[in-house]
């Protein structure tokens, strides 16, 4: 887990090995050495594991698609006590650890640990995301931390969807280009992880003001980018889809020194600029491009476009 302040990215695949010795080779090189697992395909199935690993200071994220397997973490493999939250996106599995047998379906999550032996059986092809964090970082933030190990987490906890969405930031190399941002992301993930596991009252208050706000803002911006071409996009519609108040949305943008209206406008202008400079849209009129970008008023579009880019839409197209 000690990777300094660097972002480490690895990709592992059982397809890198020949069919005849795939299971044993993957098991020896990756299973025992990296994943610390004994891995066996279930009867009448072929081993297929494709995994992307991303590591930040004190934490790592693994996204994997795994064929039906049985895996065992033995006493001999224990070399740390880091907890791991496993988020089950697709498939069915049973985990056994800390005296609990836990059934997982799509959308379920479980807290496991590298510090105790355990087993997991994937009865179907499974798509999972795992978040490993230093115990020293997360345990002090959570009430009755050890009691949660081996148990299914509350899938209705609002922190779960925010946590899962925010994990995607580990694939954004440009966002994580500097050490300060990498440390900020780790802190946000700690906030969300603590809320998911049962944060103490003081930690919950801080987490809502920091990690939750960051994750919520990330989700709001993604929604706006996806729907910027919809003229009906509004503060009310975004707040409704996020399940939060309009005033909270406004406050999040104010904390970044901007506004909801300004962010939407910039996204729409950027979309129009991209289409105006794309040969695939050379046959589309400027008014059509304006409408596709979410503008109902062509005069307003022309004025704001010129103000932002210092040139008219027709000049940019030329």
Secondary structure, DSSP 8 states (H G I E B T S, - for coil): ---TT--EEEEEEGGGS-GGGHHHHHIIIIIIIII--EEEE-TT----EEEEEEEETTEEEEEEEE-SEEEEE-GGG-----EEEEEEEES-EEEEETTEEEEE-TT-EEEEETTS-EEEEESS-EEEEEEEE-HHHHGGGBTTGGGGTTSB--TT-HHHHHHHHHHGGGG-TTTT-SHHHHHHHHHHHHHHHHHHH-B-HHHHHHHHHTHHHHHHHHHHHHHHHHHTT-TT--HHHHHHHHTS-HHHHHHHHHHTT--HHHHHHHHHHHHHHHHHT-GGGTTS-HHHHHHHTT-S-HHHHHHHHHHHHSS-HHHHH-
